[in-house]
Structures are given as C-alpha cells and as structure tokens.
Amino acid sequence: MLPSSWMFVVAGLTGSFLMVLFFSFVPFFIGKHYKVVRILGTMLTGQSYVHHGLSKSKRATFAGLLVHYTTGCIFAALYYYLWKNGIGSPTLECTIFFGLINGLLAYVAWQLLFYIHPHPPHIYLLEYLFLFFIAHMIFAINVWVVYQIFN
C-alpha cells in the first residue's frame, strides 16, 4: 500500500495526463485542436497576443504544465481527504459526483479567467468547457481507480 501522499500524487499526475490525452483525441471527432497546457500557460503568463493566438514560449508551456499537474495532485488529495473524513466514499458513484462538482468548478473558473483576461486566446469557449467537463470526469474516475489499486 502506498502512503496516502504518494497515492494522490500518482492519482493527480495520471489523471492530469489522461485529461491531456483525451484532448489529443478530440480533433479526430470534432476537427478542432484544444491544447490544454498551451491555453492554460498562455492565460497564466499573459503571453497571448492581440490577435488572440496561443503562446509557444517555453515559459508559457512550463507554467501550463506545472499548474495543470499540480492542480491535479491537489484535487486528488482533496478527494482522498474528503473520503477519509466521511464526506462521500471511495465508490464509483461518489467519485462521479465529485467529478461533476470538479467539472463545474473548472467551468466557472475558466469562464471567469476568460472574462478578466485582457487578450484571451480565440477558442470556442463553450465547446472547450464542455470537453473540459468530460475530461474532469475522466480525471475523477482515474482517482478512484488509483485509490482502488492501492487500498
């Protein structure tokens, strides 16, 4: 059994990776590319341009990677903490509910970020956020699977 801190690191990293992997398959179905790490990095570093393009800088990519994977570990730890303290349980049903809440929080955060950013990247925001919502469900199920493997 992994110590709990390692379990949520593994769950957070693999869940975040699966979200990015999900977005890499999106173009096969809808024909549009949503580069999650570059979008996040562009928004965080303020390196979007007046023409609303995504930054290709190493700084933006690093910022996007760091924040995305760190946030994944934090949310995996939060799931574990909630389960440990009797808020929900490590069942698939509860995990899907946590994923729904997680997806809604991400939806609101991204809406706010795009609203306050002076030059947000030009993307189809509602479509992106819908896909992001699905990705958070994938993340949540991954956290549950990792928990089941190591407990």
C-alpha positions as CSV (number, residue, x, y, z in Angstrom):
1,M,0.0,0.0,0.0
2,L,1.3,3.4,-1.0
3,P,1.4,6.1,1.7
4,S,-1.5,8.5,1.1
5,S,0.7,11.3,-0.1
6,W,2.1,9.2,-2.9
7,M,-1.3,7.8,-3.8
8,F,-2.7,11.2,-4.5
9,V,0.4,12.3,-6.4
10,V,0.1,9.2,-8.6
11,A,-3.6,9.8,-9.0
12,G,-3.2,13.5,-9.7
13,L,-0.4,13.0,-12.3
14,T,-2.1,10.2,-14.1
15,G,-5.5,11.9,-14.0
16,S,-4.0,15.1,-15.4
17,F,-2.2,13.1,-18.1
18,L,-5.4,11.3,-19.1
19,M,-7.1,14.7,-19.4
20,V,-4.4,15.9,-21.8
21,L,-4.6,12.6,-23.7
22,F,-8.4,12.9,-24.0
23,F,-7.9,16.4,-25.6
24,S,-5.3,14.9,-28.0
25,F,-8.1,12.7,-29.4
26,V,-10.7,15.4,-29.7
27,P,-9.6,16.5,-33.2
28,F,-10.4,13.1,-34.6
29,F,-14.1,13.7,-33.6
30,I,-14.7,17.4,-33.9
31,G,-11.8,18.6,-36.1
32,K,-10.6,21.2,-33.6
33,H,-7.4,21.2,-31.5
34,Y,-7.6,22.3,-27.9
35,K,-4.1,22.4,-26.4
36,V,-5.0,22.4,-22.7
37,V,-1.4,23.1,-21.5
38,R,-0.8,25.9,-24.0
39,I,-4.2,27.5,-23.4
40,L,-3.6,27.5,-19.6
41,G,0.1,28.6,-19.9
42,T,-0.9,31.4,-22.3
43,M,-3.6,32.6,-19.9
44,L,-1.3,32.4,-16.8
45,T,1.7,34.2,-18.3
46,G,-0.3,36.8,-20.1
47,Q,1.5,35.9,-23.3
48,S,-1.5,35.8,-25.6
49,Y,-1.2,38.3,-28.4
50,V,-3.6,40.9,-29.6
51,H,-4.5,38.6,-32.4
52,H,-5.5,36.0,-29.7
53,G,-3.0,33.3,-30.6
54,L,-1.6,30.8,-28.2
55,S,1.9,31.4,-26.9
56,K,4.5,28.9,-28.0
57,S,7.1,30.1,-25.4
58,K,8.8,27.6,-23.1
59,R,7.7,29.8,-20.2
60,A,4.0,29.5,-21.1
61,T,4.3,25.8,-21.7
62,F,6.1,25.2,-18.4
63,A,3.6,27.3,-16.5
64,G,0.7,25.4,-18.1
65,L,2.3,22.0,-17.3
66,L,3.2,23.0,-13.7
67,V,-0.2,24.4,-12.8
68,H,-2.2,21.7,-14.6
69,Y,-0.4,18.8,-12.9
70,T,-0.1,20.5,-9.5
71,T,-3.8,21.2,-9.6
72,G,-4.5,17.6,-10.4
73,C,-2.5,16.4,-7.4
74,I,-4.3,18.9,-5.2
75,F,-7.7,17.7,-6.3
76,A,-6.7,14.1,-5.9
77,A,-5.6,14.9,-2.4
78,L,-8.9,16.7,-1.8
79,Y,-10.9,13.6,-2.9
80,Y,-8.8,11.4,-0.6
81,Y,-9.2,13.9,2.3
82,L,-13.0,14.0,1.8
83,W,-13.3,10.3,1.7
84,K,-11.0,9.9,4.8
85,N,-13.2,12.4,6.7
86,G,-16.5,10.7,5.9
87,I,-17.6,13.1,3.2
88,G,-18.6,10.8,0.4
89,S,-16.9,7.5,0.0
90,P,-14.5,5.9,-2.5
91,T,-17.2,4.4,-4.6
92,L,-17.6,4.9,-8.3
93,E,-20.9,6.8,-7.8
94,C,-19.5,9.2,-5.3
95,T,-16.4,9.7,-7.4
96,I,-18.5,10.6,-10.5
97,F,-20.4,13.1,-8.3
98,F,-17.0,14.6,-7.2
99,G,-16.0,14.7,-10.9
100,L,-19.3,16.6,-11.7
101,I,-18.5,19.1,-8.9
102,N,-14.9,19.4,-10.1
103,G,-16.0,19.9,-13.6
104,L,-18.5,22.7,-12.6
105,L,-15.8,24.4,-10.5
106,A,-13.4,24.3,-13.5
107,Y,-16.2,25.6,-15.8
108,V,-16.8,28.6,-13.5
109,A,-13.0,29.3,-13.1
110,W,-12.3,29.2,-16.8
111,Q,-15.3,31.4,-17.6
112,L,-14.0,33.9,-15.0
113,L,-10.4,33.7,-16.3
114,F,-11.6,34.3,-19.9
115,Y,-13.7,37.2,-18.7
116,I,-11.0,39.0,-16.8
117,H,-8.1,38.3,-19.2
118,P,-7.2,41.3,-21.4
119,H,-6.4,39.1,-24.5
120,P,-7.8,35.6,-24.0
121,P,-6.9,33.1,-26.8
122,H,-9.5,32.9,-29.5
123,I,-11.2,29.5,-29.0
124,Y,-14.8,28.2,-28.9
125,L,-15.1,28.6,-25.2
126,L,-18.4,26.8,-24.6
127,E,-17.2,23.8,-26.7
128,Y,-13.9,23.8,-24.9
129,L,-15.6,24.0,-21.5
130,F,-17.9,21.2,-22.3
131,L,-15.0,19.0,-23.3
132,F,-13.1,20.1,-20.2
133,F,-16.1,19.0,-18.2
134,I,-15.9,15.5,-19.7
135,A,-12.1,15.5,-19.0
136,H,-12.8,16.1,-15.4
137,M,-15.0,13.1,-15.2
138,I,-12.1,11.1,-16.7
139,F,-9.8,12.6,-14.0
140,A,-12.2,11.6,-11.2
141,I,-12.6,8.1,-12.4
142,N,-8.8,7.8,-12.6
143,V,-8.5,9.0,-9.0
144,W,-11.0,6.3,-8.0
145,V,-9.1,3.6,-9.9
146,V,-5.8,4.5,-8.3
147,Y,-7.4,4.5,-4.9
148,Q,-8.8,1.0,-5.6
149,I,-5.4,-0.3,-6.7
150,F,-3.5,1.0,-3.7
151,N,-6.1,0.2,-1.0
